[in-house]
Amino acid sequence: DAGVTQSPTHLIKTRGQQVTLRCSPKSGHDTVSWYQQALGQGPQFIFQYYEEEERQRGNFPDRFSGHQFPNYSSELNVNALLLGDSALYLCASSLVGAGSRAGRSNIQYFGAGTRLSVL
Amino acid sequence: AQSVTQLGSHVSVSEGALVLLRCNYSSSVPPYLFWYVQYPNQGLQLLLKYTTGATLVKGINGFEAEFKKSETSFHLTKPSAHMSDAAEYFCAVTYSGAGSYQLTFGKGTKLSVIP
């Protein structure tokens, strides 16, 4: 049973560029959340996708956008990169959608992350 | 709004000694609480969770935590530290109400184990 997978593992970009990060959720999960973890900090919630729509968003600018595909995988896009966007980007999946109440869970399982460096 | 405070950004213990990592939360509604562990250059691994029911919860690798509503705390303990426990530990909170999607994390506590 594959867990949450993220690609690429590392990425180097320059200021002003755009980047796309990818995430495949754990088998059976329908919801994907994205977090930014700056060096020495705890993860900060960016947004969550369910049924291909953004369901909740943290305090991040519009330069951060996302998408969820019919197979539940997700992308995080960041435009006009700033030096301050350098961080570990974590994807987490969960089963939160409609259906059996027993299947619902607020438990999020994390991938290994994508380390983005902006020069 | 919910928040998490982890007391002590760095904790050092001797191998075999008690591990105690502190977490206090703020939530206006009943919380769901989690402890995650992060090894260097890796993602987060769930150690244990509290949702409802028994307030003393057991997790992987011999860790446990107790939910104390009166103290708004969810401290993580392990009776005997092992070298492999050296890592960073994050406490996180969400809540049980509708719309409770995001996890709010503390800043983390880095645990060092001295041989």
HADDOCK unambig.tbl for C-alpha pairs under 7 A between the chains (distance, minus, plus):
assign (segid A and resid 41 and name CA) (segid B and resid 107 and name CA) 5.06 0.50 0.50
assign (segid A and resid 41 and name CA) (segid B and resid 108 and name CA) 6.84 0.50 0.50
assign (segid A and resid 42 and name CA) (segid B and resid 105 and name CA) 5.71 0.50 0.50
assign (segid A and resid 42 and name CA) (segid B and resid 106 and name CA) 5.75 0.50 0.50
assign (segid A and resid 42 and name CA) (segid B and resid 107 and name CA) 4.38 0.50 0.50
assign (segid A and resid 42 and name CA) (segid B and resid 108 and name CA) 5.87 0.50 0.50
assign (segid A and resid 43 and name CA) (segid B and resid 105 and name CA) 6.22 0.50 0.50
assign (segid A and resid 45 and name CA) (segid B and resid 102 and name CA) 6.32 0.50 0.50
assign (segid A and resid 45 and name CA) (segid B and resid 103 and name CA) 6.87 0.50 0.50
assign (segid A and resid 110 and name CA) (segid B and resid 43 and name CA) 6.21 0.50 0.50
assign (segid A and resid 110 and name CA) (segid B and resid 44 and name CA) 5.63 0.50 0.50
assign (segid A and resid 110 and name CA) (segid B and resid 45 and name CA) 6.83 0.50 0.50
assign (segid A and resid 111 and name CA) (segid B and resid 43 and name CA) 5.58 0.50 0.50
assign (segid A and resid 112 and name CA) (segid B and resid 42 and name CA) 5.06 0.50 0.50
assign (segid A and resid 112 and name CA) (segid B and resid 43 and name CA) 3.84 0.50 0.50
assign (segid A and resid 113 and name CA) (segid B and resid 43 and name CA) 5.73 0.50 0.50
